[in-house]
Amino acid sequence: MNAASRPVPAFHRRPGRLDPLIAELDRALQVLTGVATASRPNPAGPRPAQPAAGLDAGQRRHAAGLMRVNHVGEVCAQALYRGQAAVCKDAAARRLFEQAAREEVDHLAWCAQRIQELGSRPSLLNPLWYAGSFGLGLAAGLAGPARNLGFMAETERQVEQHLDGHLKSLPEQDERSRRIVQQMKQDESEHRQKAEDGGGVRLPAPVRGAMRLMSKVMTVTAYRL
């Protein structure tokens, strides 16, 4: 057999130390550039010819501001859960974080679509929100599985309350936004329950209060920016 006819050996690349970092950077870019796509149909249904019909200019701005806040919340959720999973030593808990992060991608895509339908744009500060939440997730993950899951449960509990407020505040005729928010609320409730069932412990009151304060700052800022 001559050299030209010899089979070429398959190339197998060994995983490098930087591979996890590269994967996280890739995920962050997908989230921040809007490339990430939903795996489930949009609960608002097919896009109509006039997706903002029935809303006046003020109602469109208000609905867009609320959906922008929700979109920021999903950006933060992606970063938070991926940060928690990155340092979690418990395999079962890590799977919970990874599953929740995948499901939050649906929320991210649905909110982004609705913001566009309302003639607006995502938050200009999304890179900052993502970086801060990823760092917070790393810190929570280092606290051990019980507190790590407790942080997830408390996050989802506060998000449920936040979405309840949006359902009361969204214009009654904005059915598309309302259907998205309702499905998000249902999913967040399931995430909270799974975190609690997985062994999550209730966080101390000062920690819960600090989380509410941070959420308030994010909400007020993202509504406009």
Secondary structure as UniProt FT lines:
FT   HELIX           3..5
FT   TURN            17..18
FT   HELIX           19..33
FT   TURN            43..44
FT   TURN            51..54
FT   HELIX           57..87
FT   HELIX           91..117
FT   TURN            118..119
FT   TURN            124..125
FT   HELIX           126..141
FT   TURN            142..143
FT   HELIX           145..169
FT   TURN            172..173
FT   HELIX           175..197
FT   TURN            198..199
FT   HELIX           205..224
//
